[in-house]
Each structure stands twice: as C-alpha cells, then as structure tokens.
Amino acid sequence: MAAWADGSWMAQDGLKLHYRDYAGPAFRPTILCLPGLTRNARDFAGLAGRLVGEWRVICIDLRGRGESAYAKDPMSYVPPVYLQDVQALLDSLALDRFVLFGTSLGGLLTMFLAGLNQGRLKGALLNDIGPVIDPAGLTRIRGYVGKGGSFPTWLHAARALRDTHHAAFPDYKLDDWLAMAKRQCRITPAGRIVFDYDMKIAEPFRVPGNESVADPWPALDGLKDVPVLLVRGALSDILSADTAAEMGRRLPAMEEVVVPRIGHAPTLDEPECVAGIDRLLRRV
C-alpha cells in the first residue's frame, strides 16, 4: 500500500496537475514540497516517508513533469506561471497554515510565494538556492536540460546520470545513481527509460533571465518573520558561500546547513539535512 494518496488540481489555463499527499495531523501546518527544474514529486519520497503520520506532506509535480500534464505552449514553462499554479493549489486546498520546502527552482518559487502568503506561511526550507545563481551552474544546467535520450535498462540510465553529475556527487556508488535514475526517469510503454519531464521545458529556460521571476532579493524579505533553513551543498555551483552569507545577514533567524562532498542539489536525506529539518520543524 502506498504511503500517499494521489491528488490533482487545475491550473488557470486548464492544465491538470498532480501531487502526492502524505497524510498527517491537521493541527500542524502542511509541508508543501516544490521540486527543481527537471525533477518531480519523487524527489521528496525519502523526506515524506520519514515524516508521514507526523506531518501532512504534499509533493507536487510542476507542469510538464511527472504525472502532471504537459503544456501546449512551452513558453508557459516559466516561474511566473509556476507561481500561479502553486498558488492555485494552496487556494484550492484552503491551506491556512503551511511550510514550504523548495529545491533549486522550487526554492526560488518559495521566496516569491512567501510575499503572497504572509500569515499563512509558517516556515521554509531553501535547498541549494538563493537570490543569486552562479553563472557556472546555470551554464551547466542549460547544457543538459531538454537533451532527451532513452535507455534500455536502469543501469544505462544510472550511468548516464553519473556521466552528467559526477562532479556534484563524487562519492556516489552505483546504488546511489540507480536511486537517482528511478527518481528522475520513467519507463515508456515501449519499455524504454526516459527522463520524466517534457523536453520543451528547456525552450524558455535557455533564454537568459527566464530562470527567475524578478529580483529575488526583495522577495527574500518575505521570509524574515518565519523560521528558515538554508541547505547548501559544499560543492554547489549554484549557491555560493558569499550568497549564503548575505542571506544569513538579511535573515538573522535563518539556519544554514552545509552538506559536505555534495553539489547541486542535496537530496535532503543526508544526515546533516535530516537533523536540520528536525530542528526547523521544532521551530515551526
């Protein structure tokens, strides 16, 4: 029996979007998990599986990912539309108290959602993302997003991910790469293994400036009155130590956890992350 129930909601343009709903008590705020650019609800399976029963955890598939519908217009694969989509979910579920956990793109969305939900937002986790994105990391991501490809076995998919991401996860073993493949890929009806997102998400992302909404520094101020955990991979090419330090200066109550020997982005299952998340939730 699955640890979650599948749910769906409608975007403003009529697209049907999907989420996983891990049950938890109503007296605590709901944790809403927002994945990165090419990722999906499965990215948070370890986290949600650990918290299920103690917290309600909702893990979403952004449009064009996982079990959410693909958009007819690829230019809707941009942060302003993602913000509308997530806000529509928050409103449709009538969540009056929630915590946002955002990885990479999901963390950028978290910053902007904070300003739209003052009083409703009770805490936030930003996973390897800040208001300034390192250009080297952006160049790397633009180099592989939307390239497609298919694989005959999970082992082939795991090796392809290792070839692309080995610098970010230098200590990963084959089992770790296989686990990543099963989070990021799916099996087609023809039995091939492919990445679980619409390759067209790359079209707007390759246009400089489309990776964000506006200047995120003012948006960060929306988090100043709630507990915040910043997770940073020590090897990250997206979030620099200088940006993290400035975030800490602007958010005095923010805790930073640095995950050693990991780049972009930590899975949130690392021991440092587990301990940090437990501390954050005690503050919520």
C-alpha positions in Angstrom: 0.0 0.0 0.0 1.4 3.4 -1.0 2.3 5.8 1.8 0.5 8.6 -0.1 -2.7 9.4 -2.0 -2.7 10.9 -5.5 -4.3 14.2 -5.9 -4.8 16.7 -8.7 -5.7 20.4 -9.2 -6.4 22.6 -12.2 -4.2 25.4 -13.4 -5.6 28.7 -14.6 -5.1 27.6 -18.2 -6.9 24.3 -17.6 -3.9 22.1 -17.3 -4.4 19.1 -14.9 -1.6 19.0 -12.3 -0.6 16.2 -9.9 0.6 15.9 -6.3 1.3 13.2 -3.8 -0.5 13.7 -0.4 1.2 12.0 2.6 -1.3 12.1 5.5 -0.6 13.8 8.8 -2.4 15.5 11.6 -4.5 18.7 10.9 -3.2 20.5 14.0 0.2 21.0 12.3 0.9 23.1 9.2 1.1 21.2 5.9 4.5 20.8 4.4 4.4 21.6 0.6 7.4 20.4 -1.4 8.4 22.1 -4.6 10.9 20.3 -6.8 13.7 21.6 -9.1 13.7 22.3 -12.8 13.8 18.7 -14.2 12.6 17.0 -11.0 9.3 15.7 -9.7 7.4 14.6 -6.6 9.5 11.5 -6.2 12.5 13.7 -5.2 10.9 14.1 -1.8 9.9 10.4 -1.2 12.6 9.9 1.4 11.7 13.0 3.3 7.9 12.5 3.1 8.3 8.8 4.0 10.1 9.8 7.2 7.6 12.4 8.2 4.3 10.7 7.1 1.9 10.3 10.0 3.6 13.2 12.0 3.2 15.9 9.3 1.0 16.1 6.2 3.4 16.4 3.3 2.3 17.3 -0.2 4.8 16.8 -3.0 3.9 18.3 -6.3 4.8 17.7 -10.0 5.2 21.1 -11.7 3.5 21.3 -15.1 5.3 19.2 -17.7 6.9 16.9 -15.0 6.0 13.5 -13.6 2.2 12.9 -13.7 1.2 16.5 -14.4 0.0 17.3 -17.9 2.4 18.7 -20.5 1.6 22.3 -21.6 0.6 23.0 -25.2 2.6 26.3 -25.0 6.2 25.7 -23.9 6.5 29.4 -23.0 4.3 28.6 -20.1 7.2 26.8 -18.5 8.4 29.9 -16.7 8.5 30.9 -13.0 5.5 33.3 -13.1 3.3 30.6 -14.4 4.6 28.1 -11.9 3.8 30.6 -9.1 0.2 30.8 -10.4 0.0 27.0 -10.4 1.2 26.6 -6.9 -0.9 29.4 -5.6 -3.9 27.8 -7.2 -3.1 24.6 -5.3 -2.8 26.4 -2.0 -6.1 28.1 -2.5 -7.9 25.0 -3.8 -6.8 23.0 -0.7 -7.7 26.0 1.5 -4.4 25.7 3.4 -4.3 28.4 6.0 -1.0 27.2 7.5 1.8 25.7 5.6 5.6 25.3 5.4 7.4 25.4 2.0 10.3 23.1 1.1 11.8 24.2 -2.2 14.7 22.6 -4.1 16.5 24.9 -6.6 13.7 26.3 -8.8 11.3 25.3 -6.1 13.3 27.4 -3.7 13.0 30.4 -5.9 9.3 29.9 -6.0 9.3 29.7 -2.2 10.8 33.1 -1.9 8.1 34.7 -4.1 5.3 32.7 -2.5 6.3 34.0 0.9 5.3 37.5 -0.1 2.0 36.3 -1.4 1.1 34.3 1.7 2.0 36.4 4.7 0.4 34.9 7.8 -0.2 31.6 6.1 3.5 30.7 5.6 4.9 29.3 8.9 8.4 28.3 7.8 10.6 27.5 4.8 13.5 25.3 3.6 15.6 26.6 0.7 17.6 23.7 -0.8 20.8 24.9 -2.5 19.3 28.1 -4.0 19.5 31.8 -3.2 18.7 35.2 -4.9 21.9 35.0 -6.9 22.5 32.0 -9.1 26.1 31.2 -10.0 26.5 31.6 -13.8 28.7 28.5 -14.0 25.9 26.4 -12.6 23.3 27.9 -15.0 25.6 27.2 -17.9 26.0 23.6 -16.8 22.2 23.1 -16.4 21.5 24.7 -19.8 23.9 22.2 -21.3 21.8 19.1 -20.4 18.2 20.2 -20.0 15.9 19.1 -22.8 18.5 16.9 -24.5 16.3 13.8 -24.1 17.6 10.4 -24.9 16.4 7.0 -23.8 18.0 3.9 -22.2 17.4 0.2 -22.4 17.9 -0.5 -18.7 18.0 1.3 -15.4 21.8 0.6 -15.3 22.3 2.5 -18.5 20.2 5.4 -17.2 22.2 5.4 -13.9 25.5 5.5 -15.9 24.2 8.4 -18.0 23.4 10.4 -14.8 26.8 9.6 -13.4 28.4 10.9 -16.5 26.5 14.2 -16.2 26.5 14.8 -12.5 29.6 13.0 -11.1 31.3 16.3 -10.1 28.3 17.1 -7.8 28.2 13.7 -6.2 31.8 12.4 -6.2 31.2 9.7 -3.5 28.1 8.2 -5.0 28.1 4.5 -5.7 26.1 2.6 -8.3 23.2 2.1 -5.9 23.0 5.9 -5.4 23.0 6.5 -9.2 20.3 3.9 -9.7 18.2 5.5 -7.0 18.6 8.9 -8.7 17.6 7.3 -12.0 14.4 6.0 -10.6 13.6 9.4 -9.2 14.3 11.2 -12.4 13.1 8.7 -15.1 10.2 6.6 -16.1 9.5 3.6 -18.3 7.7 4.3 -21.6 5.0 1.9 -23.0 7.7 0.7 -25.4 9.9 -0.4 -22.4 12.5 2.3 -22.8 13.6 4.5 -19.9 13.4 8.3 -20.4 13.7 11.4 -18.3 10.3 12.2 -16.7 9.7 15.7 -18.0 8.6 17.5 -21.2 11.8 18.3 -23.1 10.2 21.6 -24.1 10.8 23.0 -20.6 14.2 23.8 -22.0 12.9 26.3 -24.6 12.2 29.3 -22.3 14.9 28.3 -19.8 17.6 28.8 -22.5 16.6 32.4 -22.8 18.7 34.4 -20.2 16.5 35.8 -17.4 13.8 33.2 -17.7 15.2 31.2 -14.8 13.7 33.6 -12.3 10.7 35.9 -11.8 12.2 39.3 -10.9 14.9 40.4 -8.5 14.7 37.7 -5.7 16.5 39.8 -3.0 13.3 41.8 -2.1 11.3 38.5 -2.2 13.7 37.0 0.3 12.5 39.6 2.8 9.1 37.8 2.9 10.9 35.1 4.9 12.2 37.3 7.7 9.4 36.6 10.1 9.4 32.8 9.8 11.9 30.0 10.6 14.1 29.3 7.6 16.6 26.5 6.9 19.1 27.0 4.1 20.7 23.8 2.8 23.8 24.3 0.7 25.9 21.6 -1.0 29.6 22.3 -0.2 30.4 21.6 -3.9 27.5 23.6 -5.2 27.9 25.6 -8.5 24.5 27.2 -8.0 24.6 28.7 -4.4 27.9 30.3 -3.4 29.1 30.7 0.2 29.1 34.5 -0.3 25.4 34.5 -1.3 24.5 32.2 1.6 26.3 34.6 4.0 24.4 37.6 2.7 21.1 35.6 3.1 22.0 35.0 6.7 22.7 38.7 7.2 19.3 39.6 5.9 17.5 36.7 7.7 19.0 36.7 11.2 16.9 33.7 12.3 18.0 31.6 9.3 20.0 28.4 10.0 22.4 27.2 7.3 23.4 23.6 6.9 26.3 22.8 4.6 26.4 19.2 3.2 30.0 18.0 2.7 31.0 16.4 -0.6 27.7 17.2 -2.3 27.0 19.7 -5.0 23.7 20.8 -6.6 21.5 19.7 -5.0 21.3 17.7 -1.8 18.6 15.1 -1.6 17.5 16.2 1.9 18.1 12.6 3.1 21.7 13.3 4.1 22.2 13.1 7.9 23.0 16.9 8.1 19.7 17.6 6.3 17.7 15.3 8.4 18.9 16.9 11.6 18.4 20.4 10.2 14.9 19.6 9.1 14.0 18.3 12.5 15.3 21.5 14.1 13.4 23.6 11.6 10.1 21.7 12.3 10.6 22.1 16.0 10.7 25.9 15.4 7.6 25.9 13.3 
